Amino acid sequence: MSEVNKYNIDMLPADIKNSNILTAASKDKLTMVGELPFIEAGFEDEKLKNIIQYYSIDPAEMEKELHYYAQELLENDKVAEAWQILLAIN
């Protein structure tokens, strides 16, 4: 990790840092933002809405599905969007 990037994997929220779904490379991409982002009030994502609705009765399963979706976004270098998905869990 570069000197410029002071945010490291150890600073990620525990559910992200300990995720078995998110790869090490994806976690590294998440740290490149420099600091933990905030939830954007205007962020809308249809797949996110569907996951939350479908898995609302099973929070553990919802977290897993959100991690899979975030992983997909990170593979496509959509880091800001992935952060919003991951922040939706909390």
C-alpha contacts under 8 A as a table, 3 or more apart, distances in Angstrom:
res1	aa1	res2	aa2	distance
1	M	5	N	6.69
1	M	8	N	7.97
2	S	5	N	5.43
2	S	6	K	7.98
3	E	6	K	6.64
5	N	8	N	7.31
5	N	31	T	7.59
5	N	32	M	6.36
5	N	34	G	6.05
6	K	34	G	6.55
7	Y	11	M	6.50
7	Y	31	T	5.60
7	Y	32	M	7.20
7	Y	33	V	7.91
7	Y	34	G	5.28
7	Y	35	E	6.08
8	N	11	M	5.54
8	N	12	L	7.20
8	N	28	D	7.57
8	N	31	T	5.66
9	I	12	L	5.37
9	I	17	K	6.50
9	I	27	K	6.62
9	I	28	D	6.61
9	I	31	T	6.35
10	D	17	K	6.94
12	L	16	I	6.27
12	L	17	K	5.52
12	L	31	T	7.52
12	L	36	L	7.66
13	P	16	I	5.49
13	P	17	K	6.08
14	A	17	K	4.99
14	A	18	N	5.77
15	D	18	N	5.42
15	D	19	S	5.92
16	I	19	S	5.10
16	I	22	L	7.46
16	I	27	K	7.63
16	I	86	L	7.73
17	K	27	K	7.21
19	S	22	L	5.65
19	S	67	H	7.70
20	N	23	T	7.36
21	I	64	K	7.54
21	I	67	H	6.23
21	I	68	Y	6.31
21	I	71	Q	7.27
22	L	26	S	5.99
22	L	27	K	6.53
22	L	67	H	6.50
22	L	68	Y	7.33
22	L	70	A	7.81
22	L	71	Q	5.60
23	T	26	S	5.05
23	T	27	K	6.23
23	T	71	Q	7.57
24	A	27	K	5.07
24	A	28	D	6.13
25	A	28	D	5.02
25	A	29	K	6.32
26	S	29	K	5.01
26	S	30	L	6.36
26	S	71	Q	6.78
26	S	74	L	5.95
26	S	75	E	7.31
27	K	30	L	5.02
27	K	31	T	6.51
28	D	31	T	5.17
28	D	32	M	6.64
29	K	32	M	5.26
29	K	33	V	7.74
29	K	74	L	7.41
29	K	79	V	6.88
30	L	33	V	6.30
30	L	79	V	6.43
30	L	83	W	7.22
31	T	34	G	6.07
31	T	35	E	7.25
33	V	36	L	7.36
33	V	37	P	7.70
37	P	83	W	7.24
38	F	87	L	7.77
39	I	43	F	7.92
39	I	84	Q	6.08
39	I	87	L	6.35
39	I	88	A	7.60
40	E	43	F	5.36
40	E	84	Q	7.21
43	F	84	Q	7.47
44	E	48	L	7.91
45	D	48	L	5.26
45	D	49	K	6.39
46	E	49	K	5.11
46	E	50	N	6.27
47	K	50	N	5.03
47	K	51	I	6.17
48	L	51	I	5.18
48	L	52	I	6.21
48	L	66	L	7.50
48	L	85	I	6.78
49	K	52	I	5.22
49	K	53	Q	6.13
50	N	53	Q	5.15
50	N	54	Y	5.95
51	I	54	Y	5.22
51	I	55	Y	5.87
51	I	56	S	7.93
51	I	62	M	6.66
51	I	65	E	7.01
51	I	66	L	7.21
52	I	55	Y	5.46
52	I	56	S	5.44
52	I	62	M	6.66
53	Q	56	S	5.45
54	Y	57	I	7.81
55	Y	58	D	5.33
55	Y	59	P	6.67
55	Y	61	E	6.49
55	Y	62	M	4.99
56	S	59	P	6.15
56	S	62	M	6.81
58	D	61	E	5.44
58	D	62	M	6.19
59	P	62	M	4.89
59	P	63	E	6.13
60	A	63	E	5.21
60	A	64	K	6.39
61	E	64	K	5.04
61	E	65	E	6.25
62	M	65	E	5.14
62	M	66	L	6.10
63	E	66	L	5.09
63	E	67	H	6.14
63	E	89	I	6.31
64	K	67	H	5.13
64	K	68	Y	6.32
65	E	68	Y	5.04
65	E	69	Y	6.24
66	L	69	Y	5.02
66	L	70	A	6.03
66	L	85	I	6.40
66	L	86	L	6.56
66	L	89	I	7.65
67	H	70	A	4.97
67	H	71	Q	5.99
67	H	85	I	7.98
67	H	86	L	6.81
68	Y	71	Q	5.08
68	Y	72	E	6.32
69	Y	72	E	5.08
69	Y	73	L	6.36
69	Y	82	A	7.72
69	Y	85	I	7.66
70	A	73	L	5.02
70	A	74	L	6.09
70	A	81	E	7.80
70	A	82	A	4.57
70	A	83	W	7.45
70	A	85	I	6.15
70	A	86	L	6.67
71	Q	74	L	5.05
71	Q	75	E	6.17
71	Q	82	A	7.40
72	E	75	E	5.21
72	E	76	N	6.68
73	L	76	N	5.17
73	L	77	D	6.39
73	L	78	K	5.11
73	L	79	V	6.93
73	L	81	E	7.03
73	L	82	A	5.65
74	L	77	D	4.74
74	L	78	K	5.27
74	L	79	V	5.57
74	L	82	A	6.24
75	E	78	K	7.54
78	K	81	E	5.52
78	K	82	A	6.19
79	V	82	A	5.00
79	V	83	W	6.18
80	A	83	W	5.19
80	A	84	Q	6.47
81	E	84	Q	5.12
81	E	85	I	6.39
82	A	85	I	5.08
82	A	86	L	6.20
83	W	86	L	5.06
83	W	87	L	5.96
84	Q	87	L	5.07
84	Q	88	A	6.25
85	I	88	A	5.26
85	I	89	I	7.39
86	L	89	I	5.78
86	L	90	N	7.88
87	L	90	N	5.71
